[in-house]
Amino acid sequence: MKILILGAGKMGTFLTDALCLNHEVALFDTDPKRLRFVFNTLRMTQPEEIREFEPDMVINAVTIKYTIPAFEMVLPYLTERCIISDIASVKTGLPEFYAKTKNPFVSTHPMFGPTFASLSDLSKQNAIIITESDHMGKAFFKDFYHSLHLNIFEYSFQEHDETVAYSLSVPFASTLSFASIIKRQEAPGTTFKKHMDIAYGLLSEDDYLIREILFNPYTTEQLERMKGELDTLIHIIDNKDNEAMGEYLLKVRKNIE
């Protein structure tokens, strides 16, 4: 299959490396410096080059803010049979965009990032495939994600964004809250250092990614639930209520089992 990948960022180059040995792959980015270290891959910097390549599939791996503009830039150079796909962490606006295009589409979300995941072993990582996607596109990504040993789940567009709100937005917000109040310690404990590592990893991500994850329309509901739990915990602590703390810890332990 001839595959065009848009965006030579972390995920774009990862996908290029993972696909280029079994498919004819081209990587497009308007900044030629970002294309320096890819191999066995056709490099493109001008959208006009896409027409000659005539891809069977386009995988859009640009920053979330530019996902739809990137599609709009390359669509005039694609055939109508070309499958267009995204790996966006938040799907807001994409169902409406796909409904207006003539091309078949597949929307997925590899639920890991090169910053945190061990790319040599992804067997404990997950990927979501959107149920409304084209059958052929879903079949391709199921095979591809199976080859990476990912655990695959199918969700609708809405179910995906609801899931991301508590699987990504809540950890992001928790980490940002922790990092916003920390003070440097000469002798930090193990738990503190682990939280610091997570904070460093999160803040090394693209600002637009963090922003779009948190701007998920379902985030506020999840954070309000967290706020309620914090209020409960503060009340227990202020009253030094041993019985209530025991019940609270029991509830939390049951919740994570």
DAHU-V725991 format. One record per run of one state. SS is the DSSP state (H for helix, E for strand, C for the rest). FROM is the first residue (numbers start at 1). TO is the last residue. Records with the same first field share a line. If there is no record, write none. Layout:
SS = FROM-TO, FROM-TO
This chain:
C = 1-1, 7-9, 20-23, 29-31, 36-41, 45-47, 54-56, 61-63, 76-82, 87-93, 101-104, 111-125, 131-134, 148-150, 156-156, 182-189, 204-206, 215-218, 239-241, 257-257
E = 2-6, 24-28, 42-44, 57-60, 83-86, 105-110, 126-130, 151-155
H = 10-19, 32-35, 48-53, 64-75, 94-100, 135-147, 157-181, 190-203, 207-214, 219-238, 242-256
